[in-house]
């Protein structure tokens, strides 16, 4: 990190220029494949299955191929993989990042998840950890034989997966948990299984399970440095708070990784930020202003904790749910200007909430993006998993 020299200032306009180019949203920067999109963004939010496809489609030069090409990458070529990552959230990563994500973010969470399962089962008087280990080995062997399977299919091979136990007995949130549900979740966080092909269409949240791709065990500090370097190259400049939020790490881990990659300090409107080593030079704006319709939980809209430079605070009540999940957003040249939704008849409708600086060119470009989206989505109806006030209103 830099020493006593004056910090280079990166203003809001340049941050928006970097976003448009590096997040493959500007017209001349769009990608040729889902793999290219995932590599450019490091991670695609996967909590809502539709988000993955919609985020890819918004960035492809030829979006008509979105569903077929994304399914090829996920389920045939396996160049992309859906797994738990930062902040205990499901993402889609390039497969070669599996080891990096597991070592940098997954190990700590996995240990906590397994300990919690064993503790909950013990409290309920369920079989002990040795029994659980036996069931786990049997379930993994069954999954290896099948290649892909639902929890019900695995339970047909290993009936003990159907065992149930009472969770939080006597509490207001008491419930009955099934061993299969909790165990497969733990195995997912541990990097032993991943989500495979859905049971329905590309919008379905019912997934089969598949063995995780084999990967080496990496040094935690080295993996954290690698992940931070990749993300900062795409999303820099970012503040320490942004980095801590996105990774879910302790601040000491963030600072250690920043030092390891030689990150450079820069001045921002809201304080000090960081860019990757060698990324201090000015970045020119895209040749033309650009429009985009991004889905709920899009990795660009959710990329930073401090968002005022691309999303005005007064828009948040309309565009976010109560848990902080962003809904579908309309962008113009690097900032969020409104939201969109799909109506039951398939029409894509949108509304500008912040018209500052917008004119006919912007509205025409946004309308063209809405039509572009409608064409490739076709007969599929998409409802975000986490609904927001404006999306509900527009959907009608």
C-alpha positions as CSV (number, residue, x, y, z in Angstrom):
1,X,0.0,0.0,0.0
2,X,1.2,3.5,-0.8
3,X,3.3,5.6,1.5
4,X,3.8,9.3,1.9
5,X,3.0,10.6,-1.6
6,X,-0.3,12.4,-2.3
7,X,-3.1,9.9,-3.2
8,X,-4.5,9.9,-6.7
9,X,-8.1,10.9,-6.5
10,X,-10.6,8.7,-8.4
11,X,-13.9,10.6,-8.8
12,X,-17.4,9.3,-9.2
13,X,-17.4,9.7,-13.0
14,X,-14.3,7.5,-13.3
15,X,-15.7,4.9,-10.9
16,X,-18.8,4.6,-13.1
17,X,-16.6,4.3,-16.2
18,X,-14.7,1.4,-14.7
19,X,-18.0,-0.2,-13.7
20,X,-19.4,0.0,-17.2
21,X,-16.3,-1.4,-18.9
22,X,-15.2,-4.0,-16.4
23,X,-18.7,-5.3,-15.5
24,X,-19.3,-5.8,-19.3
25,X,-22.3,-3.5,-19.4
26,X,-21.1,-0.9,-21.9
27,X,-22.1,-1.8,-25.4
28,X,-18.5,-2.3,-26.6
29,X,-17.5,-4.3,-23.6
30,X,-20.1,-7.1,-23.7
31,X,-19.0,-10.7,-23.5
32,X,-19.2,-13.7,-25.8
33,X,-20.0,-16.4,-23.3
34,X,-21.2,-17.0,-19.7
35,X,-17.7,-18.1,-18.8
36,X,-16.4,-14.7,-19.9
37,X,-19.1,-12.9,-17.8
38,X,-18.3,-15.0,-14.7
39,X,-14.6,-14.5,-15.0
40,X,-15.1,-10.7,-15.5
41,X,-17.3,-10.5,-12.4
42,X,-15.5,-13.2,-10.3
43,X,-18.9,-14.3,-8.9
44,X,-22.5,-14.3,-10.0
45,X,-25.2,-14.3,-7.3
46,X,-26.9,-17.7,-7.3
47,X,-29.4,-17.5,-4.4
48,X,-32.1,-16.8,-6.9
49,X,-31.6,-19.2,-9.9
50,X,-33.0,-16.7,-12.4
51,X,-30.5,-14.1,-11.4
52,X,-27.6,-16.1,-12.9
53,X,-29.2,-16.2,-16.3
54,X,-30.5,-12.7,-16.3
55,X,-27.1,-11.3,-15.1
56,X,-25.4,-13.2,-17.9
57,X,-27.9,-12.1,-20.5
58,X,-27.5,-8.5,-19.7
59,X,-23.8,-8.8,-20.5
60,X,-23.8,-11.0,-23.6
61,X,-23.3,-9.5,-27.1
62,X,-25.9,-12.1,-28.3
63,X,-28.3,-12.7,-25.4
64,X,-30.5,-15.0,-27.4
65,X,-28.1,-17.8,-26.5
66,X,-28.2,-17.0,-22.7
67,X,-30.1,-20.0,-21.4
68,X,-28.6,-22.7,-23.6
69,X,-25.1,-21.4,-23.1
70,X,-25.4,-20.9,-19.4
71,X,-26.8,-24.4,-18.9
72,X,-24.0,-25.8,-21.1
73,X,-21.4,-24.1,-18.9
74,X,-23.1,-25.2,-15.6
75,X,-24.3,-28.7,-16.4
76,X,-22.4,-30.1,-19.4
77,X,-19.0,-28.6,-19.6
78,X,-18.9,-27.8,-15.9
79,X,-16.8,-24.7,-16.5
80,X,-19.1,-22.9,-14.0
81,X,-20.1,-24.2,-10.7
82,X,-22.8,-23.2,-8.2
83,X,-21.6,-23.3,-4.6
84,X,-21.5,-21.5,-1.3
85,X,-19.0,-18.6,-1.1
86,X,-18.6,-15.2,0.5
87,X,-21.0,-14.3,3.4
88,X,-22.3,-17.9,3.3
89,X,-24.2,-17.0,0.1
90,X,-24.7,-19.2,-3.0
91,X,-22.8,-18.0,-6.0
92,X,-21.8,-19.2,-9.5
93,X,-18.0,-19.2,-10.0
94,X,-15.6,-20.2,-12.7
95,X,-14.7,-23.8,-11.8
96,X,-11.0,-23.0,-11.5
97,X,-11.9,-20.7,-8.6
98,X,-13.4,-23.5,-6.5
99,X,-10.3,-24.1,-4.5
100,X,-9.7,-20.4,-3.9
101,X,-13.2,-19.8,-2.7
102,X,-13.3,-22.9,-0.5
103,X,-10.0,-22.0,1.2
104,X,-10.6,-18.2,1.5
105,X,-14.2,-18.2,2.7
106,X,-15.6,-21.7,3.1
107,X,-13.5,-23.5,5.7
108,X,-14.4,-21.3,8.6
109,X,-18.1,-21.3,7.8
110,X,-18.0,-25.1,7.2
111,X,-16.6,-25.8,10.6
112,X,-19.3,-23.7,12.2
113,X,-22.1,-25.3,10.2
114,X,-21.0,-28.9,11.1
115,X,-20.6,-28.1,14.8
116,X,-24.1,-26.5,14.7
117,X,-25.6,-29.6,13.1
118,X,-23.9,-32.0,15.6
119,X,-25.0,-29.8,18.5
120,X,-28.6,-29.5,17.3
121,X,-28.9,-33.3,16.8
122,X,-27.4,-33.9,20.3
123,X,-29.9,-31.6,21.9
124,X,-32.7,-33.4,20.2
125,X,-31.4,-36.8,21.4
126,X,-30.7,-37.8,17.8
127,X,-27.8,-40.2,16.9
128,X,-24.3,-39.0,17.6
129,X,-21.5,-37.6,15.3
130,X,-20.2,-41.2,14.6
131,X,-23.6,-42.1,13.2
132,X,-23.7,-38.9,11.2
133,X,-20.3,-39.6,9.7
134,X,-21.4,-43.1,8.6
135,X,-24.5,-41.7,6.9
136,X,-22.4,-39.0,5.3
137,X,-20.0,-41.5,3.8
138,X,-22.9,-43.6,2.5
139,X,-24.7,-40.6,1.0
140,X,-21.5,-39.4,-0.8
141,X,-20.9,-42.9,-2.2
142,X,-24.5,-43.0,-3.5
143,X,-24.1,-39.5,-5.1
144,X,-20.8,-40.7,-6.8
145,X,-22.6,-43.7,-8.2
146,X,-25.5,-41.6,-9.5
147,X,-23.6,-38.6,-10.7
148,X,-26.5,-36.3,-9.8
149,X,-29.4,-36.9,-7.5
150,X,-32.1,-35.2,-5.5
151,X,-32.2,-35.5,-1.7
152,X,-35.1,-37.9,-2.1
153,X,-33.1,-40.1,-4.5
154,X,-30.2,-40.2,-2.1
155,X,-32.6,-41.1,0.7
156,X,-33.7,-44.1,-1.4
157,X,-30.1,-45.3,-1.4
158,X,-29.4,-44.3,2.2
159,X,-32.7,-44.3,4.2
160,X,-31.2,-42.8,7.3
161,X,-31.1,-39.5,5.5
162,X,-34.9,-39.4,6.2
163,X,-34.4,-39.3,9.9
164,X,-35.9,-36.2,11.6
165,X,-35.1,-34.3,14.8
166,X,-36.7,-31.4,16.6
167,X,-34.8,-28.1,16.3
168,X,-34.9,-25.5,19.1
169,X,-37.5,-27.5,21.2
170,X,-39.7,-25.2,23.3
171,X,-38.7,-22.0,21.4
172,X,-41.0,-19.9,19.3
173,X,-39.1,-21.0,16.2
174,X,-39.2,-24.7,17.0
175,X,-39.2,-26.9,13.9
176,X,-38.6,-30.4,12.6
177,X,-35.4,-30.8,10.6
178,X,-34.5,-33.7,8.3
179,X,-31.0,-35.1,8.3
180,X,-30.8,-34.9,4.5
181,X,-31.6,-31.2,4.4
182,X,-29.1,-30.2,7.1
183,X,-26.4,-32.6,6.1
184,X,-26.4,-31.7,2.4
185,X,-26.2,-28.0,3.3
186,X,-23.1,-28.8,5.4
187,X,-21.5,-30.8,2.7
188,X,-22.2,-28.0,0.3
189,X,-20.4,-25.4,2.5
190,X,-17.5,-27.9,3.0
191,X,-17.1,-28.1,-0.8
192,X,-17.9,-31.8,-1.0
193,X,-21.1,-31.4,-3.1
194,X,-22.5,-28.6,-5.4
195,X,-25.9,-27.9,-6.8
196,X,-26.5,-29.6,-10.1
197,X,-29.2,-29.3,-12.8
198,X,-32.6,-28.0,-11.6
199,X,-35.7,-30.2,-11.6
200,X,-37.6,-27.6,-13.7
201,X,-36.7,-24.7,-16.0
202,X,-33.8,-22.2,-15.5
203,X,-36.0,-20.3,-13.0
204,X,-36.5,-23.3,-10.7
205,X,-35.0,-23.4,-7.2
206,X,-35.3,-27.2,-6.8
207,X,-31.8,-28.5,-7.6
208,X,-30.2,-31.9,-7.9
209,X,-26.9,-32.4,-6.0
210,X,-23.6,-33.4,-7.7
211,X,-20.1,-34.2,-6.4
212,X,-18.0,-31.1,-6.2
213,X,-15.1,-30.9,-8.7
214,X,-11.9,-32.1,-7.2
215,X,-9.6,-29.3,-6.1
216,X,-6.3,-28.9,-4.2
217,X,-6.3,-27.7,-0.6
218,X,-4.8,-24.2,-0.6
219,X,-3.2,-22.0,2.1
220,X,-5.9,-19.8,3.5
221,X,-3.9,-16.5,3.5
222,X,-2.7,-17.2,-0.1
223,X,-6.3,-18.0,-1.3
224,X,-7.6,-14.8,0.4
225,X,-5.0,-12.7,-1.4
226,X,-5.8,-14.3,-4.7
227,X,-9.6,-13.7,-4.3
228,X,-9.1,-10.1,-3.2
229,X,-6.8,-9.4,-6.1
230,X,-9.3,-10.7,-8.6
231,X,-12.2,-8.8,-7.1
232,X,-10.3,-5.6,-6.7
233,X,-9.2,-5.7,-10.3
234,X,-12.9,-5.9,-11.3
235,X,-14.5,-3.6,-8.6
236,X,-11.7,-1.3,-7.5
237,X,-11.5,1.2,-6.2
238,X,-13.2,-0.1,-3.1
239,X,-13.1,0.9,0.6
240,X,-12.0,-1.3,3.4
241,X,-15.7,-1.5,4.5
242,X,-16.6,-2.7,1.0
243,X,-14.0,-5.4,1.1
244,X,-15.0,-6.6,4.5
245,X,-18.6,-6.7,3.5
246,X,-18.2,-8.5,0.2
247,X,-15.8,-11.2,1.5
248,X,-17.4,-11.6,4.9
249,X,-13.8,-11.7,6.4
250,X,-12.5,-10.1,9.6
251,X,-10.9,-6.7,9.1
252,X,-7.5,-8.2,10.0
253,X,-7.9,-10.7,7.2
254,X,-8.8,-7.9,4.7
255,X,-5.8,-5.9,5.7
256,X,-3.5,-8.8,5.5
257,X,-4.7,-9.6,2.0
258,X,-4.4,-6.0,0.9
259,X,-0.8,-6.0,2.0
260,X,-0.1,-9.3,0.4
261,X,-1.2,-8.1,-3.1
262,X,0.4,-4.7,-2.8
263,X,-2.9,-2.8,-3.1
264,X,-2.6,0.9,-3.7
265,X,-4.5,3.6,-1.8
266,X,-6.5,6.1,-3.7
267,X,-8.7,9.0,-2.7
268,X,-12.5,8.7,-3.1
269,X,-15.3,11.1,-2.5
270,X,-16.2,9.0,0.7
271,X,-12.7,8.5,2.0
272,X,-9.8,6.2,1.2
273,X,-10.1,3.3,-1.3
274,X,-7.9,0.7,-2.8
275,X,-7.0,-0.5,-6.3
276,X,-5.0,-3.4,-7.4
277,X,-1.3,-2.8,-7.9
278,X,-0.8,-1.3,-11.4
279,X,-4.4,-0.1,-11.7
280,X,-3.8,3.5,-10.7
281,X,-3.9,4.9,-14.2
282,X,-7.0,6.9,-15.2
283,X,-9.7,5.0,-17.1
284,X,-11.6,6.8,-19.9
285,X,-15.3,6.6,-20.1
286,X,-16.9,4.2,-22.6
287,X,-17.3,5.6,-26.2
288,X,-21.1,5.9,-25.7
289,X,-23.4,6.1,-22.7
290,X,-25.0,2.8,-21.9
291,X,-28.2,1.4,-20.5
292,X,-28.8,-1.9,-18.7
293,X,-31.7,-3.7,-17.0
294,X,-30.1,-5.8,-14.3
295,X,-31.9,-8.5,-12.2
296,X,-32.5,-8.7,-8.5
297,X,-29.3,-9.5,-6.6
298,X,-27.2,-8.7,-9.6
299,X,-23.5,-8.7,-8.6
300,X,-23.0,-5.2,-9.8
301,X,-25.8,-3.7,-7.8
302,X,-24.7,-5.8,-4.8
303,X,-21.0,-5.3,-5.3
304,X,-20.2,-2.7,-2.7
305,X,-21.4,-1.8,0.8
306,X,-21.1,1.9,0.1
307,X,-23.3,2.6,-2.9
308,X,-24.0,6.3,-3.0
309,X,-21.7,6.8,-6.0
310,X,-24.0,4.7,-8.2
311,X,-27.3,4.5,-6.3
312,X,-28.9,7.6,-4.7
313,X,-30.0,6.9,-1.1
314,X,-33.5,8.2,-1.8
315,X,-34.1,5.3,-4.2
316,X,-33.4,2.5,-1.8
317,X,-36.8,2.2,-0.2
318,X,-38.3,1.4,-3.6
319,X,-35.5,-0.9,-4.9
320,X,-34.6,-2.9,-1.8
321,X,-36.5,-5.3,0.4
322,X,-36.4,-5.1,4.2
323,X,-33.4,-7.5,4.4
324,X,-31.2,-5.4,2.1
325,X,-31.7,-7.4,-1.1
326,X,-31.8,-5.3,-4.2
327,X,-34.5,-5.8,-6.8
328,X,-34.4,-5.4,-10.6
329,X,-32.7,-2.1,-11.5
330,X,-32.5,0.2,-14.5
331,X,-29.1,1.7,-15.2
332,X,-28.0,4.7,-17.2
333,X,-24.3,5.3,-17.8
334,X,-23.1,3.9,-14.5
335,X,-25.8,4.8,-12.1
336,X,-29.1,3.3,-11.0
337,X,-32.0,5.4,-12.3
338,X,-35.0,3.2,-11.7
339,X,-36.4,-0.3,-11.6
340,X,-38.2,-2.8,-13.9
341,X,-40.5,-5.9,-13.7
342,X,-42.1,-8.5,-15.9
343,X,-45.9,-8.6,-16.0
344,X,-47.9,-11.9,-16.3
345,X,-48.3,-11.3,-20.0
346,X,-44.5,-11.2,-20.5
347,X,-44.2,-7.4,-21.0
348,X,-41.1,-5.8,-19.5
349,X,-42.1,-2.6,-17.8
350,X,-39.8,0.0,-16.2
351,X,-39.9,3.3,-14.4
352,X,-37.3,6.0,-14.0
353,X,-37.1,7.2,-10.4
354,X,-34.1,9.5,-10.8
355,X,-34.4,11.5,-14.0
356,X,-31.4,13.8,-13.3
357,X,-29.6,14.3,-16.6
358,X,-31.8,11.9,-18.5
359,X,-33.2,12.8,-21.9
360,X,-34.7,11.1,-25.0
361,X,-31.4,9.3,-25.8
362,X,-31.4,7.6,-22.3
363,X,-35.1,6.7,-22.5
364,X,-34.7,5.2,-26.0
365,X,-31.7,3.2,-24.9
366,X,-33.5,1.9,-21.8
367,X,-36.5,1.0,-24.0
368,X,-34.2,-0.9,-26.4
369,X,-32.7,-2.9,-23.5
370,X,-36.2,-3.8,-22.2
371,X,-37.1,-5.1,-25.7
372,X,-33.8,-7.0,-25.9
373,X,-34.6,-8.6,-22.6
374,X,-38.1,-9.5,-23.6
375,X,-36.9,-11.2,-26.8
376,X,-34.5,-13.6,-25.2
377,X,-36.6,-14.4,-22.1
378,X,-39.5,-15.3,-24.4
379,X,-42.4,-17.3,-22.8
380,X,-40.6,-17.7,-19.4
381,X,-42.1,-15.7,-16.5
382,X,-39.6,-14.5,-14.0
383,X,-40.6,-13.4,-10.4
384,X,-37.7,-12.4,-8.1
385,X,-37.3,-14.5,-5.0
386,X,-37.0,-11.4,-2.9
387,X,-39.6,-8.9,-4.0
388,X,-39.3,-5.2,-3.6
389,X,-41.9,-2.4,-3.5
390,X,-41.3,-1.1,-7.0
391,X,-41.1,-4.5,-8.6
392,X,-44.4,-5.6,-7.0
393,X,-46.1,-2.4,-8.2
394,X,-44.8,-2.6,-11.7
395,X,-45.6,-6.3,-12.0
396,X,-49.2,-5.4,-11.3
